[in-house]
Amino acid sequence: MTARRQLALDASAGPASVALFVDGALIGSRRIDRKGSAELLAPTVAAALADAGVRASDLTEIIVGGGPGSFTGLRVAAALAKGLARGSGAALLVVPSLPLIAAADDAARPGIHLSVLDALRGEWFVQQATLHATGIWSVDGVVERLAAAEVQVRAAALGARLCGPPVRVDEQPDARAALRIGATPVDRDAWEPDYGRLAEAQVVWEAAHARPLPAS
C-alpha cells in the first residue's frame, strides 16, 4: 500500500510554518520565526522534505492554511501549495488558519477556544473551535471580523479561551495542527485564499476611482 504523505504549510501570520506527515503521523516540522518569513517558505519546505528523505513527487496531499491573515503570506503559501500540487499530482486541501492557533497548543484544555488575528483598525479576525473531552477538535463557526472589545466580551460570555498573537505573541497558526482540525479538498486551479478584507491598496484605488477594481 502506498504511504500517505502530506505536506502542510501556513503563512497567514508572522511566522510561517511547515509540517510533514506520513500516514497521519507528524515526522517533521519547522517554524520560521522572523520578519518576512513567507519569503523563506519555499526553501523551508525543501529542507523539511530533504530532512525526512521525502521527494516532492512522493507527496499525496498538500494542505495549506486558507486564511484569513497576511495578504503577502497567504499569496505566497497559496502559490507554493498550488505549484507543488500541480508538479507532484498531489491533491490540494485547505485548512482554516485561525483554528491552527488553538489546535497547535499541545496543552489545550477541553472547551471553547476563540482564535484571533489582528485585522487592523481595532478589529480582530476571530473563529471558534472546540476541543472535546474525546481529544477531537471541531471548528464551530465561520470567520468573523469584529472589534477587539466585542471579541473579548464574547469570550467572557462563552467562558472561552482567547488565543492568538493579539493576546500572546507566541501563539501563532502552526501547520503542525493541520490534521487535528481537518482539511477540505479544493480545486487547485480555482481556489483562492480568504484574505478577510480588501487590501489597503485596493481600498485606496476604489475610493479614488469610485468603482470596484477590475479583475486581473
N, C-alpha and C positions, 0 to 999 in steps of 0.2 A: 504494500500500500504506500502511495506517495505521501510524504510528510506534508503537513500543512504549515507553510512558512509565511508568517505575517509580519510586515513591517509597519509600524505606527509612527506618525510624526505629527507634531503640532508646533505652530509658531504664532499663536493667537495673541500672546502677551510678551513680556520681556524676554525671558529665557526660552528659547526653542528647545524641543526635546525629541528624542528618538528612542524607540524601543523595538526589540526583535523578539518574536515568539515562534516557537516550534511546537506544533500540536498543543497549543494553548499554554505552554509553559514559557515564562519570561527567561530568555537566555542572555540578554544584554540590553543595556540602556545607557543613554547619555543625555545630559542636560547642559546647554550652552549658557552659562551664567555670565553674560557680558552684553554690553550695549551693541545693537546691530547683530544680534545672534542669528537672525534669519539668513544673513549673508553666508554664514558658516554651515547652514543646514545640509547642503549637498555633500561637502567633504565629511561632515559628521556621519551622515548616512553611509558613505563609502567606508569610513573607518569602522563603524559598527558592524557592517557586513563582513569586512575583512577579519576583524577580531573573532567573529563567530564561524569563519570559514564558509560563509554562505555567499553565493553569487546572486547578483540581481536577477538573473534569468531563472533562479530557483524559486523566487518568491511566488506565492499563490494568491496573496491578498495584500493590497496597500490600504492602510487605514489612515485617514487624515482628519485632523481637527477642523471642523467646518465653521468655526466662529461662534459668536461674534468676537471682535477684537481688533488688533492692529491691521490696517489696510495692507501695509507692506508685508508683514509677516504672513498674513493669510494668502496673499497673492503668490508669494514665494513658495509656501508649502503646497498650495494647490497645483501650481505649475510643476513642481518637482514630483508630486504624487501622480499627476496625470502622465507625465513623461515616463516615470518608472512603470506605471501600469501598462502603457502602450508598448514600451520596449520589452517588457517581460511577458506580456499577455496575462498579467495578474488582474484579478477583479479589483475595482476601486470601491472602497467603503468609506462612509463618513460617520464621524462620531461628534456629538456636540462638545464644544471646547469647555464650556463652563463647568459641567459636571466632572471634567478631568481634574478640577481643583479638589473637590471634595473627595472623590474616589481615590486620589493619589495618597491620601493620608492613611497610612497603614494602621494608625491607632484610632481611627474614627470610631465613634460610638454609634450604636443604632439610634435612629431618629431622623428628623428632618434637617437637611443642610441647604442653605442658600448660598450658592457660589456667585461671587460678584467680580466684575472687572470695571475699571474706570471707563466711563463713556464720555468723559469731559463735560464741561458746562454744569458741574454739580450733579451729574447723573451717573448712575451705575447700570451696567447690564447685569441682570440677575436671572437665575434659573434654579428651580427647586429640584432636589433629588433626595431620595430617602434610602438610608441603609437599614434594611430589615434585620430582625433578630436572627434570621437564617444566614446572614452574611451576604445576601444578594442586594445589589443596588437597583433602584428603579428611578428613571427620570420622570418626574411627575408634572412638569409644566413646560410651557413654551418660554423662549427668551423674552424678557421684558426690559424696557429702558425706563427707569424710574429715578426720581430724585433720591439722593442718598439717604436723606432723612426718612423718606417713605419706606425704603427698604429696611431700615433699622426698626421702624415701628412694626412692620410686618413680621420681622424675625422675632421680636418680643412677643407678638400676639400668638405666633405659631409655636413658640418655645424652640425655635430653630437655631442652629449654629450658623453664624455668618463666617464665610471663609473666602479668601482671595486677597490679592495684593493691596486693595484699598484698606483692608483690615490688618493683614500681616503680610509684609512684603515677600516673605519666603514661601507663602502659599501661592503656587502658580499652577496653571494647567500642565499636566505631565502625561506624556504618551504612555508611560508605564501602566496607566489606569484604563487604557482603551478597551481591553477585554472585560473589564469589570462592569462597564455601563452599557455595552452593546453598540454595534455599528450597523448602519443601513447601506446596502448596495445602491450605487448610483451609476448613471450613465457617465462614463469617464470623459466624454466629449462635451456633453451638455451641462454638466454640473458646475456651479459656481459657489464660492463661499458666501456665508451670511455675514456681511460686514457690520450689520447692526444699525448703521446710519450712513448717510451720504458722506463722501469725502469732503473735506473742507474746501478743496479747490473747486469741486463740483457745485457746492452751495454758493460760492462766490460767483462762479460763472453764470449760474442760473439766475441769481439775483441781478447781475449786471445786464443779462440779455432778456430777462422776463420770459423765459421759456425753458423747458427741460433740455438738458444736454443731450444732443443726438447720440444714438448708439453707434459704437465704432464698428 
